[in-house]
Amino acid sequence: MKRGAFAVWCINDFRKRGKFYPYHVDTMNLLNAAGFVTHDIFVTDFGRTFRSAFVNQIVEQQILPKRHEYGWVMRKPV
């Protein structure tokens, strides 16, 4: 990338084998360590999820359905 250029990463957290991973935080830390500077952050709301219609499953599994993702706007230093 050219110096001063912007890049946007759309990132969602996830679960694997029942463990929650805050992937957006890990990605931000890696990008900052690589020399990028955080310019802005936005959240994309996907609205109601299909899974939210099955409240009994949410209560049983104690896991809320995902309905958003993070957008990291990063800039390469000048």
N, C-alpha and C positions, 0 to 999 in steps of 0.2 A: 504494500500500500504506500501511496505517497504521503509525505509528512503533512499533517493537518487534515488528512482525509477522515471521513466518518464511516463507521460500520455499525450495523444494528444486528443484535442477536436476539431471537425470540426463544425464550427458555421456559420450560415448565418443570416443576418438581415432580417426583415420582416415588412409587413404592416398589420395592423388590423383595420378594419373600417376606412380606409383612413389615419390612423396615422402611421408614420414611427417609428420603434423601432430599435435602434442600438444595437442589442442583443449581438454582439461580444464584445462590450465595457462592457456591464453589466456583461457578463460571466467572462471576465478577472478580473474585480473588485471583483467579488464573489470568484473566485479561489485564488486571492492574499489575500483576507481577511481570507480565510480558511487555509492559510499558504503555499500555493504553490508559487514557484518562476518561473517567466517567463524565459524560456530558449531560445525560438525562436518563430518566427511567420512566417507562409507561406500563400500564397494566391493561391488557385486552380482556374484556369481560365477554365470555361466550354465552351469557344468559343462562337460563335454566337448563340443567342437564337432564337427560333421559332417566338417569339413575335416581334423581331426586323424587321421582314419582313413586319409588318403592321405599317409603320411610322405614318400614319394618326391617329391611336389609341394612339400612344405615344404622339403625339402633342396635341390631344384632352384631354387626361387624365393627361398630364404633369408628367408622371411617367416613368422613365427609366427601362428597363427590367434588372433583375438580371442575371449576368453571371459569378459570382464568389462566393467563400466562404472562410472564414478564418480558418486557422489551428493554434491552440495555443498549443505549446509544453511547458508543465509545468513540473516542477521537485519538488518532495517532499524534503524538506530540510533534510540534513544528520543528 
